[in-house]
Every structure is written in structure tokens, then in C-alpha cells.
Amino acid sequence: MNAIDDFPQARALYSVEAEQAVLGGLLLDNDAIDRLNGLEAAHFYRDDHRLIFSAVIRLVSANKPADVITVFEMLQSNAQAERAGGLQYLNAVAQSTPSAANVSRYAEIVRDRALLRETATAARKVLELVETPSPMKGAEVVDKAQSLLAQLASVGVRSEPKMIAELLVPVVEQVDERYHSRIEPGISTGIDALDRALNGGLHDGNLVIVAGRPSMGKTALTTDLGLNIAHAGRSVLLDSMEMSDSEIVARALANRGGINLSALLSGRLQDADWPRLTWAVQNLGDMRFAIDDTPAMSLLDVKTKAKAHKRKYGLDVLIVDYLGLMSGGEEKMRTQQIGAYSRGLKALAKELNIPVVALAQLSRKNEERPDRKPILSDLRDSGDIEQDADVVIFVHRPEMYDPNNPDLKGYAEALIRKNRNGALSDVPLLYRGALTKFEEWTGPLPMLSHGPAVRKRGIAAEL
């Protein structure tokens, strides 16, 4: 018969001794802070140890000595001394550590136990997902489980509410860095006027909706921006559910090479076009611009492929063309499905910390107005889109409604009608349709003639 000691013992999920050794080592030698290898207050199991560690870090970072007395004074000034055990406990921690020589090893133990605790928490959540009755399919449960486990890589152990005082310093430091380096805070779109309107370009974690009526050029604009971003050395993934990958590649060749798209598709190239085509091929070959033309993707497909692409190649911007062609979901009504897609893409943007650009259709309501300019309520299928989006851009080309006006030839507008972190504005652009390319408008703005609105007839007139 087996003795009790023969059974495997449960693994310890924390080490009070290692935590005390880290704190004692820091109190003995402040320079040991450089050997902690990313240890954070959240990695400590005990609340008093987290408070002491935070106080030490703040003092050392401010080039002030951190010893038993100074740490106690800081804790006392923040009304945390009693929670941290007081002066007596600080003395005990410092005296129980002979030296700071092995502080890096102690820090490694603390981080390792923190990861084990977070793994156990994630495992319990996964088991709950599996056992709790829900309409989620097996693949969706696996995707959720992968998301939970993927978060462990950062060992973001205890995500707790933070006081604004804790958040001020890093934000001000970012502002100072941008001021002195003149580095834009976002990912440049390649069009300066649009970057200025968007406070530096596309921002990580944002959902950007680009919408327009058919043939306005929303796919051309987003593809053009994606190529500009990839040309700058970043990684872009385009989920094209409307066009095939060969159509996107042909547009890209015309765009980069300055070649008439019709001539390219028909094969009727001029002698001068061949060097441009060769240059475009070389230029595109060096880009990290990927295309997935799988039709009718589900939200799960988009998320899974984006995560896999980021692991393999890195991912800076995801473009989804377009919301109305996505499929799947448990919602019965189409408006609810579209709302679920927009919420899911916003969550994906935050999870991967990248901008997600999604295309959307507009209803015909804008054609009933004299200026034909769309507004947020024109977004088709779901009002959730405008709520979930951080930025909403409407692609508007007045020449589509007044084709005989030569002043409007090529004139386009990017109408920013929602901008969570900036102002609303109209960005004038030049659309070179033969090249499917947008550029900054440099000439005087044309005079727009507002014709009569389209009048409803019959039953529609009474709605």
C-alpha cells in the first residue's frame, strides 16, 4: 500500500520566500533593478509585496535611494504603510536577505509562478466554456480558448483598475517623445491630408469603417492605402470577399506602375508601359501585402486567419472587404449579424493591437438630399456599425451625380463623419480611375452644384 508521501504533491503557485528575496535584494542594492528582466508588480502574489515593489520602483526611477526608511515614508504618504506591513515588516524583509547577488533568479521564480497562476485561471475558464451549455460551436470554443491561452505570453497577470495618476506618466512621456522626434502617432496612409485629418493616420486598436455607394471607389481607396502602408515596410492583410486575388493584383499593378487598368486587363500595352510593369512587379514583390479571396468568410474565419498571419508574418493592418459579404453567426436577423461582425472586428483590433479597416455599403438615402453627401444614419444593415467604429470615412465622388461637369472630373472627398479622437472634416482627393489610385487634391476646390433631391413616389412618399 502506498504511503501518503508517494502521491504527487500539488505544484506551488506562489513563493513567498522568492518574493521576499526580490524585495530584500532591491532594498540592499538599488542597482539590482536592472537585473529583474521585466518583473512587474502584478507578478507578485501578495498584495503587500506588490505595494512595496511599486514603491521601490518609483523611488529608483526618480533617482532617489530606496531603503527601509524611504520606502516606508513613501508608503506612508500614500496611506499604504499599514497594508504593506509597516516598518517592522520592511526591516524583516531587508534583514532576511543576505545579498542581492541572486536577485535575477528570485525574479525568475516570481514570474514563473505568476504564469502558472494565470495558466490555471485560463484553464478554469476554458473548462467552463466547454461544460456550460451555449449556442457556441466547437470551433468557436476552440477560438475562444486559443485567445485566452495566447494572452498568457504577455503574463498580464492581474489586470486591475488603475488610478489616473498611474496612467499620466506614460501618456505624457509619449507626447514628449512625439514632440521631440516628430514621429506621427499612427500608421501613415500615404496621403498627407488624410493623415492630418486622422491625427497621424490609422491607430492601433481602432476599427475604421470606409463606406460608400457602389462605384464610389471605397475598395480602390482602401487597397491604395494598404499598398502605401505595405510600401512603407509594414505588413498588410486584405480579406477580399468581393474581388478575386487576380483582380486585386491587376489593380495593384496599375496603381503602382501607373498603367491604365483597362489596357493591362486587355493586354493592349504601349511600349512605354512595359518598363512600368516591370518596375511594379519588383515593387510589389518586395511588399508584405497578402490577399485572401475566400468568399463569405465568417467572423471566426477572419479572426483565425488574422491571428495565424500575425504569428507567421507579422500584421500591422487588416482590411476586410466587406462587412455585408460576411456570413455565419447565431443571430437570425441580418442587422443583428452585421452588428455582431462589427463588434467582433473591433474586439479583434484591440486583441491584436492593430487597425482594422472594414468596408461597408450605404443605403440610397443620401441620393434624396440636394448635396447627396452621406451621413452616419445611411450606413446599411445595422446601426451598430457607427457605434462600434472609432472612425467612419465616406467615399464621395460628386462627378457620379453630375458627369457633365468638367470641373468635377476626378474630384473625390473622404468625408470623416466619426473620429473618436479627432475632429470631423472633408478631405479633398484626386481619384485617378484608370489607375485605381487616390492622391491628394492640389488645385482649387471645384464649385459643387446641388441638384434637386430624388423625389419618392407612391407608397414610399408617405414613409
N, C-alpha and C positions, 0 to 999 in steps of 0.2 A: 504494500500500500504506500502511495506517495506521501511524503511529508508535505506540510504546508509550504515550506520553502522551495519545494520542487516546482510549484506552479509559477508561470511567468508573472512578474510584477508589472503593474501599470507604469508606463513611462511618465516621469515627472514633467509637467507642462510649465514649470517655472523654477527658478533657482534664486532664492532669497540671498544665498551666500554670494553668487556671482554678481547680483545687482549691488549688494553692499560693497563688494570688492571694486567695482567700477567707480562708485561714488567716492569711496575712500581713496582710491588712486588719484582721482581728479583733485580731491582736496589736498593731497600731498604734493602733487605735481600738476599744475595747470596746463603745462605743455603737453600732457598726455591726451588732451582733447584732439590732437592731430592723429592719434592712433586708434580712434574709435570706429573708423571705417563705416560711417553712415549711421551710427547708432542714434536713435531718436527717443524722446521722452515717451512716446507711445509704445515703445518696445518693452518698457518696464511693467511688471505685473502689479506691483504695489503702488497705490496712489501716493504715499509719502515719498517713495523713491522717485516718482515722476516729478513731483514738486521740487525736490532737492536738485535733481539733474537739470531741470529747466532753469533754476536759479543760478547754478554754476555756469551753464552755457551763456546766459545773459551777461553775467559778470565778465567772463573771459572774452566774450565777443566785444565788449565795451572797453577792453584793455584795462580791466580792473582786477585786482587779486581776488581769488575765490578761496577762502579758507573757512574754518568753522564759524568764526565771528561774522565775517562779511556776508556769508550765505544766510546765517541766522537773521542778520539785520534786514536783508532783502526779503526774506520770507515774512518777517515781522511787519515790514512796511506794506506788504500785500495781504496782511491778515491771514497768512498761511502757516505761520510758525507752529501753531498747535497741531494742525493736520499733518505736518511733517515730523512730528515727534519732539519738537523743541530742541533746545541747546544740548540737552543730555544725550539725545539720540544721535545728533550730529557728531558729538565727541566720541561716542561709542563706535560709530562707523569709521571715523578717521583713525582711531587707535587700533581697530581690529585689522587694518590693512597694513602689512609690513612695508610695502613699497608699491610703486606704480609700474614696475618693470613688466608685469604680465597683463596690463590693462586691456590690451588688444584681444587677448584670449578670453578674458572675462566678458568683454563686449560681444564677442562672437557667440558665447554661450547665451547671453541675454537675447540677442537677435534670433538665435536658433529656437529658443523656447517660445518666443513670440510668434514665430512662423508656425510652430506646432499648434499653438492655441488657435491661431486663425484658421489653420487647416481643419482642426476639429470642429470649429464653428461652421465652416463651409460644408463639411461632410454632413453635419446635422441638417443644414438647410437643403442639401441635395436629397437626403433621405426623406425629408418632409415633402419635397416636391414629388418624389416617386410615390409615396404612400398616400398623399392627400388626393381624394377624388377631385378631378378637374377636367375641363374640356381640352387641356393641352395634350397634343400628340407626343409620341415617344421622341421624335426628332426635335421637337420644341423643348422638351425637358432636357435632352442632351445639350442643346444650345445654351440653355439657362445654366446648366451645371458647368459647362465649359467657361462661361462668363465668370461664374463665382470662383472657379479654380484659377482662372487667368489673373484675377485680381491679386492672388497671393504672391505673384512675382515681385510686386512692389512692397510687400509686407506692410500694407497700410492698416496696421493692427486695430487700433481703437479710433474710429472716426467719430469724434465728438464735436459738439458745437464749440465754436471759437469766439471769444470776445473780439470786438472790432479792433481793440488795441493791439492784439496779436497779429492782425492781418494788415495793419497800416504799414509797417516797416517794409515788407517785401514789395508792396504796391508802389510805395514812394521810391524805393530803390530802382524798380523797373522804369518809372517815369524819369528818374535821373539818368539812367543808362541810355534811354532813348533820346533824351535831350542832348547828351554829350556825344553819342555815337551817330545820331541822326538815323538810326535804324528804324524802319517802319514797323509798327506793332503787328501787322498782319502779313498775309501772303499776297504779294502783288499780283494783280490780274493782268498786268502788261499794258493796261490803259490808264495813264496817269490821272485823267479826270475822274474815272471811276474809283481809283484807289483813294483819291482825296475825299470823295463823297462817302466812302466806306471806312474812313479813318485808317487808311493804310492798306486796305484790301480785305481779303477773306480771313476770318478769325477762327482759331481752333475752338472746337466745341459748338460752333454755330450751325444752325440749319438755315440755308439760303434758298429761298424759293424764287425761281425765274419763270415767269408766266407770260402768256401772250395768246392772241388769237392765232389760228392756223396761218402759216406762211409769213409770220411776222419776223422769224429769224431767231427764235429762242434756242433751237438746237445749234444753229450756226454760232450764236453768241457764246453759249456755254462750251462748245467744242473749241472755239477760238481761244477762250480764256484758259481752258485746260491745256491746250498746246503751248500757250505763253508760259504757263506755270511750269510745265514739264521742260520747256526750253531753258528755264532758269535753274534747272538741276533738281527739281522736286519730282516726287512720284505721284502719278495721277491714275485713277481707275475710272473708266467710263462704262457704266451699265447701260447699254443701248438696247432698249426693248422695242424701239420703233424702226431703226435702221440697221441693216446688216453691217458686219465689220468691214466688208469690202467698200460699202458706200461711205463709211466714216473715213477709211483710209484714202479714198479718192478725194474727199473734201479736204483732208489734211494735206495731201499733195498739192492741190490747187491753192490752198491757204498759204502754205509755206513757200511754194515755188513761184507764186504769182502767175499761175497758169489758169486760163479760162476753164472752168469745170466742164462745160459742155464739150469743148474741144478735147479735153482729157478723156471724157467718157466715150466720145465717138472715135477717138484715135486720130482726129484731124489736127495734129500738132504742127505748128510752124517750126522752121529751123531754129529759131531763137528759143523755142520752148524746151528743147532737149537738154541744154545745159542747166536750165532752171529745174527741170525734172530730176536730173542727176543730183543737183545740189539739195533738192527737197528730200530725196531718198536718203542721202547721207545725213542730213539734219535730223530727220525723223528717226533714223536708225540709232542715233545716239541718245534719244529721249527715253525716259521711263514713263511711257504713256501706254497703258493697257486698255484693251477693249473686250468687253464680254457682251455678245449679242444674243444671249439666251432670251427667248421671248417669255412674256408673262411671268417674271420672277415673283416669288413670294417674298415677304419681308424676311423670313428665315433664310432664303437663298441669298438675298442681298447682304445680310449680316454675316453669314458664314463665309461667303466668298471674300468679303472685305477684310475680315479678320485673318483669313488664310493668306490673302495677298500682302497684308501688312507684315505678317510673320516672315514671308519669303522674300519680298522685295522692298518692304517699307511702303508706307502710304501717307501722303500729305493731304490729298484732296480726293473725295469721292463724288462722282457725278451720276445721278440717277435720271434717266430719260425714258419714261416719265411716270409720275405717280398714277395716272389714270390707266396705265397698262400693267400695273402690278396686280397680282392675283392672290387668292388664298385668304385665310383668316376665318375666325369663328363668327364674325359679325354677319348678320343676314342682310342688312341694308347697305347699299353701295356707299352712301355718305358716311356710315359708321366705319366701313372698311377703309376708305380713304383717310379718315381721321386716325385710324389705328396705324396706317402706314406712316403718316407724318409724325405721329408721336414716337413710333419706333425708330425713324430716321434721326429724330432729334436725340433720342437716347443713345443711338449708335455714335453720333457726332461727339457726345460727351464721353462715352466709353473709350473710343479710340483717340479722343482729343484731336480731332481734325475737322475742317469744314466739310459739311455735306451739302452739295448743291443738287436740289431736286427740281425738275421741270413740272409745270402744271398747266392745264388748259384754263381758258376763261370762257364764261358764258357770253351770249350775244348782247347782253345788256348795255355794254359800252357803246354799241352802234346806235343806240337810241338817244345818245346825248349829242349835242351840237359839236363838241370837240372830239368825240369818240375816244377820249382818254379813259382807260380803265381805272377802277377803284377797287379797294380790298374786297368789297362785297361781291365783285364779279368773279372771284375765284370759284371754279366749278366744283361741284360734288360735295364739298364739305367746308363748313365754317371753321373747322378745327385747324385747317392749314394755316390761316392767318394768325391763330393763337399760338401754334407751336413754333412758327418761324421766328428767327431772330431778325432776318432781313427778307423783304419781299421786293423784287425788281420786276417791273412790267416792261416788256419789249414792245415799243410802239413805233410804227412807221407811217407817218401821215400820208405818204405818197400812195399807200394802198387804197385810201379813200378819195384821193384827188390825183389820179395818174396823169392827167393832162397838164399839171402844174410843173414846169421845168425846174422851178426853184426848190422843189421838194425831192428831186432826184437824188437818191442815196441818203437822204436825211433820216436819221433814226433817233430815238430817245430811249434811254434807260431810266424809267420812272421809278425812283426809290420811294415806295409808299409805306414801308415799315423799316425802321432802322433802330433796333433796341438800344444801341449805344452811340447814336449819332442823329444828325438832322435829316429830314426828308428833302429830296432835291430831284431836279430833272437834269440828267447828264446827256448833252447832245453828242451824237456819234455819227460817223460816216459808215454806211453799210455798202461794201463793195460786193454786190450779189454774185457776180461772175466768179469771184474768188472765195465766196462764203466767209468773208473777213470783215471784222469791225475795227474801226480806228477812231481816234479822237477827232472830233469836228473842229476844224481850224478857221473856217470862214465865218462871215456874219450869219446870224441866225435867220432863217427864212421866215417870211410872213405866212402864218398859217391861216387858211380860210376855213371857217367853220360853217359847213353847210347845214341844212336843216336835218334834224334828227329823224331817224326812221320811224314812221308812224305805225302803230299797231292797228290791226284790222280785226273785225269780227269779235269773237269772244275774248281774244287777248286784250282788246282795248279796254275791257271792263275790269281786268285783273290788276 
